[in-house]
Amino acid sequence: MSRDATTASADLPPVELSIEIFPPKTAEARERLMANLELFAAAGPRFISVTCGAGGSGEDGTFQLATETASRYAIPVAAHLTCAYASREAIDALVRRYWEQGVRRIVALRGDKPKGALHYQPRPDGYAYANDLVAGLKAIAPFDVSVGCYPETHPEAPDADSDYRYLLRKIEAGADRLITQYCFETDKILRFRDRLVKDGVTVEFVPGIMPIHNFRQIKRFSAACGAGIPDWLEAMFEGVDEASPVHGMVAATVATEQCRRLAAEGLTRHHVYALNRAELPMALVHLLRASSRMPQAA
């Protein structure tokens, strides 16, 4: 069995989680999400982040969900913002609206290239890349800004070193926090962290955790975003139907063991990609509290 699948020490430091959700597209999906948000809020996360579409206009429901969540719960909210398609003027106006509504955290991203395009092309009237967006946010107000990073290298990057140099530019622009793409091979996360430490990077480093609600779907998505599926993980889900309770039990175990190992290595703040579903994130919260000194929600 891989080191990633082994149990870390039972005597762990406190583990803190942030949780990522996305705007629902239907009334039924919204009803489910709002019920799950009650559970997420009761768990006492560090913050809740709300994703957005590639254009980052806020009109895809991000602004409404982020500001509604911020006003309803006594929990910080981080709104995702991309610069791929919107003008600088439009982004700046949206950012000021967030500040006026009390949203003080932003996850700053470049955004996806258009479907069918071979390469990303910045708008001439916009923020070209995420590092430019970070600098623009900091010029408007003292936002807490998170940016993404890739222990397994961004799929559009020519190589790992180029991807790493670009990350350093985002840090130099003022990023407060690095949130990783999910990565099931914990050793890769730790090597990436060690490289940052060696280079004197001191901003907060937060591993992204993906609970596996449906292994076949995650496998397809991972192939598109450059996240690896290690052999030991494939073996754990082999022959397990997605609708079976066993699938959820295996998934909860995988996520919990990864969090425990990361905590044992000194990484005690994790970002959970909830996919608007509560069962696995809440199982993760319960298992971490049962096996570590994870703080109870107030």
C-alpha positions as CSV (number, residue, x, y, z in Angstrom):
1,M,0.0,0.0,0.0
2,S,1.3,3.5,-0.8
3,R,2.4,5.9,1.9
4,D,-0.6,8.0,0.8
5,A,-3.0,5.3,2.0
6,T,-1.4,4.7,5.4
7,T,-2.7,6.0,8.7
8,A,-0.8,8.9,10.2
9,S,-0.2,9.3,13.9
10,A,-3.4,9.4,16.0
11,D,-2.0,12.4,18.0
12,L,-2.4,15.1,15.4
13,P,-2.4,18.9,15.7
14,P,-5.7,20.7,15.1
15,V,-6.9,20.5,11.5
16,E,-8.8,23.5,10.0
17,L,-10.9,23.2,6.8
18,S,-12.2,25.6,4.3
19,I,-15.0,24.5,2.0
20,E,-15.6,25.2,-1.7
21,I,-19.1,25.4,-3.3
22,F,-20.5,26.6,-6.7
23,P,-23.7,28.4,-7.7
24,P,-26.6,26.0,-8.3
25,K,-28.3,26.1,-11.7
26,T,-31.8,25.0,-10.8
27,A,-34.2,25.7,-8.0
28,E,-34.0,22.1,-6.8
29,A,-30.2,22.3,-6.7
30,R,-30.3,25.5,-4.8
31,E,-32.6,24.0,-2.2
32,R,-30.2,21.1,-1.7
33,L,-27.2,23.5,-1.5
34,M,-28.9,25.8,1.1
35,A,-29.6,22.8,3.3
36,N,-26.0,21.6,3.0
37,L,-24.7,25.1,3.7
38,E,-26.4,24.9,7.1
39,L,-24.3,21.8,7.8
40,F,-21.1,23.4,6.4
41,A,-21.6,26.5,8.6
42,A,-22.3,24.4,11.7
43,A,-19.0,22.7,11.1
44,G,-17.2,26.0,11.6
45,P,-15.0,26.2,8.5
46,R,-12.2,28.8,8.2
47,F,-14.1,30.2,5.2
48,I,-16.4,29.2,2.4
49,S,-15.4,29.9,-1.2
50,V,-17.8,30.3,-4.1
51,T,-16.6,29.4,-7.6
52,C,-17.5,31.3,-10.8
53,G,-17.6,30.9,-14.5
54,A,-14.7,31.5,-16.7
55,G,-15.7,35.1,-17.4
56,G,-15.8,36.0,-13.7
57,S,-18.6,38.5,-14.2
58,G,-20.5,37.5,-11.1
59,E,-23.7,37.1,-13.2
60,D,-23.5,33.3,-13.1
61,G,-24.8,33.4,-9.6
62,T,-21.4,33.8,-7.8
63,F,-22.0,37.3,-6.5
64,Q,-25.5,36.5,-5.2
65,L,-24.4,33.3,-3.5
66,A,-21.2,34.8,-2.1
67,T,-22.9,37.8,-0.6
68,E,-26.0,35.8,0.6
69,T,-23.7,33.3,2.4
70,A,-21.6,36.1,3.9
71,S,-24.7,37.9,5.3
72,R,-26.4,34.7,6.5
73,Y,-23.5,33.1,8.4
74,A,-20.8,34.4,10.6
75,I,-18.2,32.8,8.4
76,P,-15.8,34.6,6.0
77,V,-16.6,34.1,2.3
78,A,-14.1,34.0,-0.6
79,A,-15.5,34.8,-4.0
80,H,-13.7,33.3,-7.0
81,L,-12.8,35.8,-9.7
82,T,-11.3,35.2,-13.1
83,C,-9.9,37.6,-15.7
84,A,-10.1,35.6,-18.9
85,Y,-13.0,37.4,-20.6
86,A,-14.0,40.5,-18.6
87,S,-12.5,43.9,-19.1
88,R,-10.4,45.5,-16.3
89,E,-13.2,48.1,-15.8
90,A,-15.9,45.5,-15.3
91,I,-13.7,43.4,-12.9
92,D,-12.8,46.5,-10.9
93,A,-16.5,47.4,-10.6
94,L,-17.4,43.9,-9.4
95,V,-14.6,43.9,-6.9
96,R,-15.8,47.2,-5.4
97,R,-19.3,45.7,-5.1
98,Y,-17.8,42.8,-3.2
99,W,-16.0,45.1,-0.8
100,E,-19.2,47.1,-0.3
101,Q,-21.1,43.9,0.6
102,G,-18.6,42.8,3.1
103,V,-16.8,40.1,1.1
104,R,-13.1,40.6,2.0
105,R,-11.7,37.5,0.4
106,I,-11.1,36.7,-3.3
107,V,-9.7,33.7,-5.0
108,A,-7.9,35.2,-8.0
109,L,-7.6,33.0,-11.1
110,R,-6.8,33.5,-14.8
111,G,-9.8,31.4,-16.0
112,D,-10.1,28.9,-18.8
113,K,-9.2,29.4,-22.4
114,P,-12.2,29.4,-24.8
115,K,-13.5,26.0,-25.9
116,G,-11.7,25.0,-29.0
117,A,-8.9,27.5,-28.7
118,L,-5.4,26.2,-28.8
119,H,-4.0,28.9,-26.5
120,Y,-5.1,31.4,-24.0
121,Q,-5.1,35.0,-25.3
122,P,-5.5,37.9,-22.8
123,R,-8.0,40.6,-23.5
124,P,-6.2,43.8,-24.5
125,D,-8.5,45.8,-22.1
126,G,-8.3,43.3,-19.3
127,Y,-6.0,41.8,-16.7
128,A,-3.8,39.5,-18.7
129,Y,-3.0,36.9,-16.0
130,A,-3.8,36.0,-12.4
131,N,-0.7,37.9,-11.1
132,D,-2.0,41.0,-12.8
133,L,-5.4,40.4,-11.2
134,V,-3.8,40.0,-7.8
135,A,-2.0,43.3,-8.1
136,G,-5.2,45.0,-9.3
137,L,-7.2,43.6,-6.3
138,K,-4.6,44.9,-3.8
139,A,-4.6,48.3,-5.5
140,I,-8.4,48.6,-4.9
141,A,-8.7,47.4,-1.3
142,P,-6.7,45.2,1.2
143,F,-8.4,42.0,0.1
144,D,-7.2,38.6,1.4
145,V,-6.3,37.0,-1.9
146,S,-5.9,33.3,-2.6
147,V,-4.4,31.9,-5.8
148,G,-4.2,28.4,-7.3
149,C,-1.1,26.2,-7.6
150,Y,-0.4,22.8,-9.1
151,P,1.7,20.2,-7.4
152,E,1.4,18.1,-10.6
153,T,1.9,21.1,-13.0
154,H,-0.8,23.1,-14.7
155,P,-2.0,21.2,-17.9
156,E,-1.2,24.3,-20.1
157,A,2.2,24.9,-18.7
158,P,5.2,23.9,-20.9
159,D,6.9,22.3,-17.9
160,A,7.0,22.3,-14.1
161,D,9.7,25.0,-13.8
162,S,7.7,27.4,-16.0
163,D,4.6,26.8,-13.9
164,Y,6.5,27.3,-10.7
165,R,8.0,30.6,-11.9
166,Y,4.6,31.9,-12.8
167,L,3.4,31.0,-9.3
168,L,6.2,33.1,-7.9
169,R,4.9,36.0,-9.9
170,K,1.5,35.7,-8.3
171,I,3.2,35.6,-4.9
172,E,5.2,38.7,-5.7
173,A,2.0,40.5,-6.8
174,G,0.7,40.1,-3.3
175,A,-1.1,36.7,-2.9
176,D,-1.8,35.8,0.7
177,R,-2.5,32.1,0.2
178,L,-1.8,29.2,-2.2
179,I,-4.5,26.7,-2.6
180,T,-3.5,23.6,-4.5
181,Q,-5.4,21.7,-7.2
182,Y,-6.4,18.4,-5.6
183,C,-3.7,15.8,-5.8
184,F,-4.1,12.3,-4.5
185,E,-0.4,11.6,-4.3
186,T,0.5,13.3,-1.0
187,D,4.2,12.9,-1.6
188,K,3.9,15.3,-4.5
189,I,2.2,17.9,-2.4
190,L,4.9,17.6,0.3
191,R,7.7,17.9,-2.3
192,F,6.0,21.0,-3.7
193,R,5.7,22.5,-0.2
194,D,9.4,21.7,0.4
195,R,10.4,23.5,-2.7
196,L,8.5,26.6,-1.6
197,V,10.1,26.5,1.8
198,K,13.6,26.1,0.3
199,D,13.0,29.2,-1.8
200,G,11.9,31.2,1.2
201,V,8.2,31.4,0.3
202,T,6.3,32.2,3.5
203,V,2.7,32.7,2.3
204,E,0.1,30.2,3.5
205,F,0.1,26.9,1.6
206,V,-3.2,25.0,1.7
207,P,-3.6,21.6,0.1
208,G,-6.9,21.0,-1.8
209,I,-8.8,17.9,-0.9
210,M,-11.2,16.2,-3.3
211,P,-13.6,13.7,-1.6
212,I,-14.5,11.2,-4.3
213,H,-18.3,11.1,-4.7
214,N,-18.1,9.2,-7.9
215,F,-14.8,7.6,-8.9
216,R,-15.5,7.3,-12.6
217,Q,-16.4,10.9,-12.8
218,I,-13.3,12.0,-10.9
219,K,-11.2,9.9,-13.2
220,R,-12.6,11.6,-16.3
221,F,-12.2,15.0,-14.7
222,S,-8.7,14.3,-13.6
223,A,-7.6,13.4,-17.1
224,A,-8.8,16.8,-18.3
225,C,-7.2,18.9,-15.5
226,G,-3.9,17.0,-15.2
227,A,-4.5,15.4,-11.8
228,G,-3.0,11.9,-11.5
229,I,-4.9,8.8,-10.4
230,P,-2.4,6.5,-8.7
231,D,-2.6,2.8,-9.0
232,W,-3.3,2.3,-5.3
233,L,-6.4,4.6,-5.5
234,E,-7.7,2.8,-8.6
235,A,-7.3,-0.5,-6.7
236,M,-9.3,0.8,-3.7
237,F,-12.3,1.6,-5.9
238,E,-12.0,-1.5,-8.2
239,G,-15.3,-3.4,-8.3
240,V,-17.1,-0.8,-6.0
241,D,-20.4,0.6,-7.4
242,E,-20.8,4.3,-7.1
243,A,-24.3,3.8,-5.6
244,S,-23.0,1.4,-2.9
245,P,-22.5,2.6,0.6
246,V,-19.0,1.0,0.4
247,H,-18.1,3.7,-2.2
248,G,-18.7,6.4,0.4
249,M,-16.9,4.5,3.1
250,V,-13.8,4.1,0.9
251,A,-14.0,7.7,-0.2
252,A,-14.2,9.1,3.3
253,T,-11.3,6.9,4.4
254,V,-9.1,8.1,1.5
255,A,-9.8,11.8,2.2
256,T,-9.4,11.4,6.0
257,E,-6.1,9.5,5.7
258,Q,-4.7,12.2,3.3
259,C,-5.7,15.0,5.7
260,R,-4.2,13.1,8.6
261,R,-0.9,12.6,6.8
262,L,-0.7,16.2,5.7
263,A,-1.4,17.3,9.3
264,A,1.3,15.0,10.6
265,E,3.7,16.7,8.1
266,G,2.8,20.1,9.5
267,L,0.1,21.1,6.9
268,T,-3.0,21.6,9.1
269,R,-5.1,23.8,6.9
270,H,-6.9,22.1,4.0
271,H,-9.4,23.2,1.3
272,V,-12.2,20.8,0.6
273,Y,-13.8,20.7,-2.8
274,A,-17.3,19.8,-1.7
275,L,-19.1,19.9,-5.1
276,N,-22.1,21.2,-3.2
277,R,-22.6,17.8,-1.5
278,A,-22.4,17.4,2.3
279,E,-22.1,13.7,3.0
280,L,-18.4,13.2,2.4
281,P,-17.2,16.6,3.7
282,M,-19.2,16.1,6.9
283,A,-17.9,12.6,7.3
284,L,-14.4,14.0,6.9
285,V,-15.1,16.6,9.6
286,H,-16.4,13.9,11.9
287,L,-13.5,11.5,11.3
288,L,-10.9,14.2,11.7
289,R,-12.4,15.3,15.0
290,A,-12.5,11.7,16.2
291,S,-8.8,11.1,15.4
292,S,-7.2,14.5,16.1
293,R,-7.6,17.7,18.1
294,M,-9.6,19.3,15.4
295,P,-11.6,22.2,17.1
296,Q,-15.3,21.9,17.6
297,A,-17.5,24.6,16.0
298,A,-18.7,27.2,18.4
